[in-house]
């Protein structure tokens, strides 16, 4: 199973992330965002920040997590490389690794969206896994 994949979308960026647990899905969401921002260039995990986000359900937690990654880029000029996520219900705590955005040519993301968003457990021939999908406004 791949960590994430980009899907066709007319004007924005749509992706799906996978994992054996909800926490792993969030970690792979961070990888997808990093991959898009750096256009596939490996962003170094030179610094670490700890964030906490909350949601009412899986989708709002996913939205708030990605929104926080965008905030870190826009306000603190910190671009994500990877995340180590701990979940307790709809409370997420993550160590976010990354670097100063000035060290890379970074694409921009205007915002996270609720368009086509979901996070759920999926049954497949290979077994059960979790997946999340969302669209980023670029």
ABEGO torsion letter per residue (X at the ends): XBABBBBBBAABBBBBBBBABAAAAAAAAAAAAAAAAAGGBBBBBABBBBBBBBBABAAAAAAAAAAAAAAAAAAAGBBBABBBBBBBEABBBBBBBBBBAAABBBBBBABBBABGBBBBBBBBAAEBBBBBBBBBBX
